[in-house]
Amino acid sequence: MTDNNFLGFNNFIWFNGVVEDRHDPFKIGRVRVRCLGVHTHDKEVLPTADLPWAQVILPVTSPGISGLGQSPSFLVEGSWVFGYFRDGKDCQEPCVIGSIPGRPIEKAKPEKGFYDPSGVYPAYVSDSDVNMLATNDTLTHPHLTMRMNTVTGIPTADFNATTGATYEQIKASDGDTWDQPAITYNAVYPYNKVYESERGHIFEVDDTEGAERIYASHRTGTSYEIDATGTIVHLNKKDKYEITTGHQRHSIGGNSDITIDGRHKIYINKSQTPNNHYDIQVGPNANVNIQVDKGDINLVTVDGNINVNSGGDYNLKVKGNYSSLIEGYKSEIISGTKTSSTSGTVKHYGSTIDLN
């Protein structure tokens, strides 16, 4: 004998309605929905708090158990939804199957039913509910406006040629600058798939031909974007921390520039492990140039030697005084001749001076 109270035998009753509350006390993603033809718009007759809780159906990619998959329901107050009553004509156990985007013609009227009680949604009228970044239509997304303000004129290191060397030999950047690449957003509906949260976090997968992109952003503008050529741009609007417990390696096929407004420190071998050296190797036909515009260069070994090996000439120019304090002995071995020219007085002090 068929049980007519069983779902599937008790008539399928579906509904369209508007979400008016999503603060489920059980925290399982339920929403309160005012259903057309079932509930009155008069809140004095039927307050939002008296609407039944509607279960939201999840996709098969979310198990809906033990915290696995995605968190349930991103419906907000004011969302139009479609669903059915699993208790049939009693209409007390609604289930939401999906939401229905449209083109709102008016703002919310919080005092009436079938509207967002907070008056927040819809956020704009006379335009598609589909994200503006996906439609690229009449309105400009404020986040896109912020992204268009690209950073330009970032200076690189500028090294002054030294006496005794030509500019071609020094060959530094000579005040070059670089710019953040221009934003390549040029979405064509319906190819840009956009996710945006209430607070403005955004994720885009744009399949527009010739303008393919992947973009992810925090509401502050901290973001990364991969353009159609595969170029990636990271923007960081605050601090950045990277902690790697294993190895880290970088391979750069072109140039690299770092411009820092604050200080820069590098600490090598904090574990005091033997042979954890800090090595810099420069290939043929290139120089190592270090310039301090105003300040000192300090080189110190707390316990160790300083060794310099010049494969060619060794040139030193001192604009001021040149002093050396040697607590041990000094030895010079010169294979060729030695020439010394002093414009002032020459004095030599020693317990014994042997000129032979």
C-alpha positions as CSV (number, residue, x, y, z in Angstrom):
1,M,0.0,0.0,0.0
2,T,1.4,3.4,-1.0
3,D,2.0,5.9,1.8
4,N,0.7,9.2,0.5
5,N,2.6,11.1,3.2
6,F,5.9,10.0,1.8
7,L,7.9,12.5,-0.3
8,G,7.2,11.8,-3.9
9,F,3.7,10.6,-3.4
10,N,2.2,13.6,-1.7
11,N,2.2,16.0,-4.7
12,F,5.3,18.1,-5.6
13,I,4.7,21.7,-4.4
14,W,7.3,24.2,-5.5
15,F,7.8,27.8,-4.7
16,N,9.6,31.1,-5.5
17,G,10.4,33.3,-2.6
18,V,12.7,35.8,-1.0
19,V,15.3,35.1,1.7
20,E,14.6,37.3,4.8
21,D,16.9,35.7,7.4
22,R,20.0,33.6,7.2
23,H,21.2,33.6,10.9
24,D,20.4,29.9,11.4
25,P,20.8,29.1,15.2
26,F,21.9,25.6,14.2
27,K,24.5,26.9,11.8
28,I,23.7,24.4,9.1
29,G,23.0,26.9,6.3
30,R,19.2,27.2,6.6
31,V,17.4,30.4,5.6
32,R,13.9,31.8,6.3
33,V,12.1,32.3,3.0
34,R,8.8,34.2,2.3
35,C,7.2,32.2,-0.5
36,L,4.9,33.8,-3.1
37,G,1.3,32.5,-2.9
38,V,2.0,30.8,0.4
39,H,3.0,33.7,2.7
40,T,1.6,37.2,3.0
41,H,3.7,40.3,2.4
42,D,2.3,41.8,5.6
43,K,4.9,41.5,8.3
44,E,2.4,42.4,11.0
45,V,0.4,39.3,10.1
46,L,3.5,37.1,9.4
47,P,6.7,38.4,10.9
48,T,10.0,37.2,9.5
49,A,10.7,35.4,12.7
50,D,7.7,33.2,12.2
51,L,8.7,32.0,8.7
52,P,9.8,28.3,8.6
53,W,13.5,27.5,8.2
54,A,14.3,26.3,4.7
55,Q,17.0,23.7,4.2
56,V,19.5,24.6,1.4
57,I,20.4,21.8,-1.0
58,L,24.2,21.5,-1.6
59,P,25.8,20.3,-4.8
60,V,27.3,16.8,-5.1
61,T,30.8,18.4,-4.7
62,S,30.0,19.1,-1.1
63,P,29.3,16.1,1.1
64,G,27.3,18.0,3.7
65,I,28.8,16.1,6.6
66,S,31.5,16.5,9.2
67,G,32.7,19.8,7.8
68,L,33.8,18.4,4.5
69,G,33.4,20.3,1.2
70,Q,32.2,23.9,1.1
71,S,30.4,25.8,3.9
72,P,26.6,25.8,3.2
73,S,24.7,28.6,1.6
74,F,26.0,32.0,0.5
75,L,22.4,33.3,0.1
76,V,21.9,36.8,1.5
77,E,18.7,38.6,2.6
78,G,16.9,39.8,-0.5
79,S,18.0,36.8,-2.6
80,W,15.2,35.3,-4.8
81,V,15.2,31.5,-4.6
82,F,13.4,28.5,-6.0
83,G,12.6,25.3,-4.1
84,Y,10.0,22.8,-3.0
85,F,8.2,21.7,0.2
86,R,9.2,18.2,1.2
87,D,6.1,18.0,3.4
88,G,3.9,18.7,0.4
89,K,0.7,20.7,1.0
90,D,1.6,21.4,4.7
91,C,4.3,23.8,3.4
92,Q,6.2,23.8,6.6
93,E,9.5,22.1,5.4
94,P,10.8,24.1,2.5
95,C,14.0,23.2,0.7
96,V,15.9,25.7,-1.5
97,I,17.3,24.3,-4.7
98,G,18.8,27.5,-6.2
99,S,18.8,31.3,-6.5
100,I,17.3,33.4,-9.3
101,P,19.2,36.5,-10.5
102,G,17.4,39.3,-12.3
103,R,17.3,43.1,-12.9
104,P,16.0,44.8,-9.8
105,I,13.7,47.7,-10.5
106,E,13.6,49.2,-7.0
107,K,15.5,49.2,-3.7
108,A,14.4,47.2,-0.7
109,K,11.4,48.2,1.4
110,P,12.4,46.7,4.8
111,E,8.9,47.3,6.3
112,K,7.3,44.9,3.8
113,G,7.7,41.2,3.1
114,F,9.6,39.9,0.1
115,Y,12.4,42.4,0.6
116,D,15.7,42.4,2.5
117,P,14.8,43.4,6.1
118,S,18.1,45.3,6.4
119,G,17.6,47.3,3.2
120,V,21.1,46.4,1.9
121,Y,20.2,44.3,-1.1
122,P,19.7,44.8,-3.9
123,A,22.8,47.1,-3.8
124,Y,21.8,48.7,-7.2
125,V,18.8,48.8,-9.4
126,S,18.1,48.8,-13.2
127,D,21.1,46.6,-13.9
128,S,21.8,42.9,-14.0
129,D,22.3,41.0,-10.7
130,V,25.2,39.2,-12.5
131,N,28.6,40.6,-11.2
132,M,29.7,43.8,-13.0
133,L,33.1,42.2,-13.6
134,A,31.4,39.5,-15.6
135,T,29.1,41.7,-17.6
136,N,31.5,44.6,-18.3
137,D,28.3,46.6,-19.0
138,T,26.9,49.9,-18.0
139,L,28.4,50.1,-14.5
140,T,32.1,50.1,-13.5
141,H,33.0,47.9,-10.6
142,P,34.7,50.0,-7.9
143,H,37.4,47.3,-7.4
144,L,38.3,47.6,-11.1
145,T,38.6,51.3,-10.7
146,M,41.0,50.8,-7.9
147,R,43.0,48.3,-9.9
148,M,43.4,50.8,-12.8
149,N,45.6,53.0,-10.6
150,T,48.8,51.2,-11.4
151,V,52.2,52.0,-9.9
152,T,54.6,53.7,-12.2
153,G,58.1,55.2,-12.2
154,I,59.7,52.8,-9.7
155,P,63.4,53.6,-9.6
156,T,66.2,51.0,-9.8
157,A,69.8,51.3,-8.5
158,D,72.0,54.0,-10.1
159,F,75.7,53.6,-9.9
160,N,78.2,56.4,-10.6
161,A,81.2,55.6,-12.7
162,T,84.5,55.6,-10.7
163,T,87.8,57.3,-11.6
164,G,89.9,55.0,-13.8
165,A,86.9,53.2,-15.4
166,T,84.7,54.2,-18.3
167,Y,81.0,54.2,-18.1
168,E,80.9,51.2,-20.4
169,Q,83.0,49.3,-18.0
170,I,80.8,50.1,-15.0
171,K,77.6,49.7,-17.0
172,A,75.0,50.3,-14.3
173,S,71.3,51.1,-14.6
174,D,71.8,54.9,-14.8
175,G,68.5,55.7,-13.2
176,D,66.2,53.3,-15.0
177,T,62.6,53.0,-13.8
178,W,59.9,50.4,-14.3
179,D,56.1,50.4,-14.2
180,Q,53.5,48.0,-13.1
181,P,52.0,46.4,-16.3
182,A,48.7,47.9,-17.4
183,I,45.5,46.0,-16.3
184,T,44.4,43.7,-19.1
185,Y,40.8,43.3,-18.0
186,N,38.5,43.3,-21.1
187,A,35.8,40.8,-20.2
188,V,33.1,39.8,-22.6
189,Y,29.9,38.3,-21.2
190,P,29.4,35.4,-20.6
191,Y,33.0,34.2,-20.5
192,N,34.2,35.8,-17.2
193,K,33.3,33.6,-14.2
194,V,33.3,35.8,-11.1
195,Y,33.0,35.0,-7.4
196,E,32.6,38.0,-5.0
197,S,31.9,37.9,-1.3
198,E,29.9,40.4,0.7
199,R,33.0,42.2,1.9
200,G,34.5,42.5,-1.6
201,H,36.8,39.5,-1.9
202,I,37.0,38.5,-5.5
203,F,38.1,35.6,-7.7
204,E,37.9,35.7,-11.5
205,V,38.5,33.1,-14.2
206,D,38.1,35.0,-17.4
207,D,37.9,32.9,-20.7
208,T,37.4,36.0,-22.9
209,E,39.4,35.3,-26.1
210,G,42.6,37.3,-26.2
211,A,42.0,38.6,-22.6
212,E,42.2,35.3,-20.6
213,R,43.0,36.0,-17.0
214,I,43.0,34.6,-13.5
215,Y,42.5,37.1,-10.7
216,A,42.2,36.8,-6.9
217,S,41.9,39.7,-4.6
218,H,41.3,40.7,-1.0
219,R,38.9,43.6,-0.5
220,T,41.9,45.9,0.3
221,G,43.4,45.3,-3.2
222,T,46.1,42.9,-2.1
223,S,45.9,40.5,-5.1
224,Y,47.5,38.5,-7.9
225,E,46.6,38.5,-11.6
226,I,47.8,36.3,-14.4
227,D,47.2,37.9,-17.8
228,A,46.7,36.3,-21.3
229,T,50.5,36.1,-21.8
230,G,51.1,34.3,-18.5
231,T,52.6,37.4,-16.9
232,I,51.7,37.5,-13.1
233,V,51.4,40.7,-11.0
234,H,51.3,40.5,-7.2
235,L,50.1,43.6,-5.4
236,N,50.5,43.7,-1.6
237,K,48.8,46.5,0.2
238,K,50.2,45.8,3.6
239,D,52.9,43.5,5.2
240,K,54.0,40.2,3.7
241,Y,55.4,37.2,5.6
242,E,56.8,34.1,4.0
243,I,57.9,31.1,6.2
244,T,59.4,28.1,4.4
245,T,60.4,25.1,6.5
246,G,62.2,23.4,3.6
247,H,64.3,24.6,0.7
248,Q,63.5,27.6,-1.6
249,R,65.0,28.1,-5.0
250,H,64.5,30.8,-7.6
251,S,65.4,30.8,-11.3
252,I,65.1,34.2,-13.2
253,G,65.6,34.1,-17.0
254,G,65.7,37.9,-17.3
255,N,66.5,40.9,-15.2
256,S,65.7,41.5,-11.5
257,D,65.2,44.8,-9.7
258,I,64.5,45.4,-6.0
259,T,63.7,48.8,-4.7
260,I,63.3,49.1,-0.9
261,D,62.3,52.2,1.1
262,G,63.1,50.7,4.5
263,R,66.1,48.7,5.7
264,H,67.1,45.3,4.3
265,K,68.8,42.6,6.4
266,I,70.0,39.1,5.5
267,Y,71.0,36.7,8.2
268,I,72.7,33.5,7.0
269,N,73.4,30.3,9.0
270,K,71.6,31.2,12.3
271,S,71.9,27.5,13.2
272,Q,75.8,27.8,13.1
273,T,76.0,24.8,10.8
274,P,79.4,24.3,9.2
275,N,79.7,25.2,5.5
276,N,76.4,27.1,5.2
277,H,78.2,29.8,3.2
278,Y,76.8,32.9,1.6
279,D,78.1,32.8,-2.0
280,I,77.7,35.3,-4.8
281,Q,79.0,34.4,-8.2
282,V,79.0,36.9,-11.2
283,G,79.5,35.4,-14.6
284,P,82.0,36.8,-17.2
285,N,81.7,40.4,-18.5
286,A,79.7,41.8,-15.6
287,N,80.6,43.8,-12.5
288,V,79.6,44.0,-8.8
289,N,78.8,47.7,-8.1
290,I,78.1,48.9,-4.5
291,Q,77.4,52.6,-3.9
292,V,76.4,54.4,-0.7
293,D,75.1,57.9,-1.5
294,K,75.6,59.2,2.0
295,G,76.9,56.9,4.8
296,D,79.5,54.4,5.5
297,I,80.5,50.9,4.2
298,N,81.4,48.8,7.2
299,L,83.0,45.4,6.8
300,V,83.7,43.3,10.0
301,T,84.7,39.8,10.8
302,V,84.2,39.0,14.5
303,D,86.3,35.9,14.3
304,G,87.9,35.3,10.9
305,N,90.0,36.7,8.1
306,I,89.3,39.1,5.2
307,N,90.8,37.8,2.0
308,V,90.9,39.7,-1.3
309,N,92.2,38.3,-4.5
310,S,92.3,40.6,-7.5
311,G,92.8,38.9,-10.9
312,G,93.7,42.2,-12.4
313,D,94.6,45.7,-11.1
314,Y,93.6,46.9,-7.6
315,N,92.7,50.6,-7.6
316,L,91.9,52.6,-4.4
317,K,91.0,56.2,-4.2
318,V,90.5,57.9,-0.8
319,K,89.1,61.4,-0.7
320,G,89.9,62.0,2.9
321,N,92.5,60.4,5.3
322,Y,93.6,56.8,5.0
323,S,94.4,55.1,8.4
324,S,95.3,51.5,9.2
325,L,95.8,49.9,12.6
326,I,97.7,46.6,12.4
327,E,98.1,44.8,15.7
328,G,100.3,42.1,14.2
329,Y,102.9,42.5,11.5
330,K,102.6,43.7,7.9
331,S,104.3,42.0,5.0
332,E,104.4,43.2,1.4
333,I,105.7,41.1,-1.6
334,I,105.9,43.1,-4.8
335,S,107.0,41.4,-7.9
336,G,107.5,44.6,-9.9
337,T,108.5,48.1,-8.9
338,K,107.0,50.3,-6.3
339,T,106.5,54.1,-6.7
340,S,105.4,56.3,-3.8
341,S,104.6,60.0,-4.3
342,T,103.8,62.2,-1.2
343,S,103.2,65.9,-1.4
344,G,103.7,66.4,2.3
345,T,106.2,65.2,4.9
346,V,107.2,61.5,5.1
347,K,107.9,60.1,8.5
348,H,108.9,56.6,9.5
349,Y,109.1,55.5,13.1
350,G,110.4,52.1,14.4
351,S,112.7,50.5,16.8
352,T,114.8,49.5,13.8
353,I,114.6,50.8,10.3
354,D,116.4,48.7,7.8
355,L,116.5,50.1,4.2
356,N,118.6,47.3,2.7
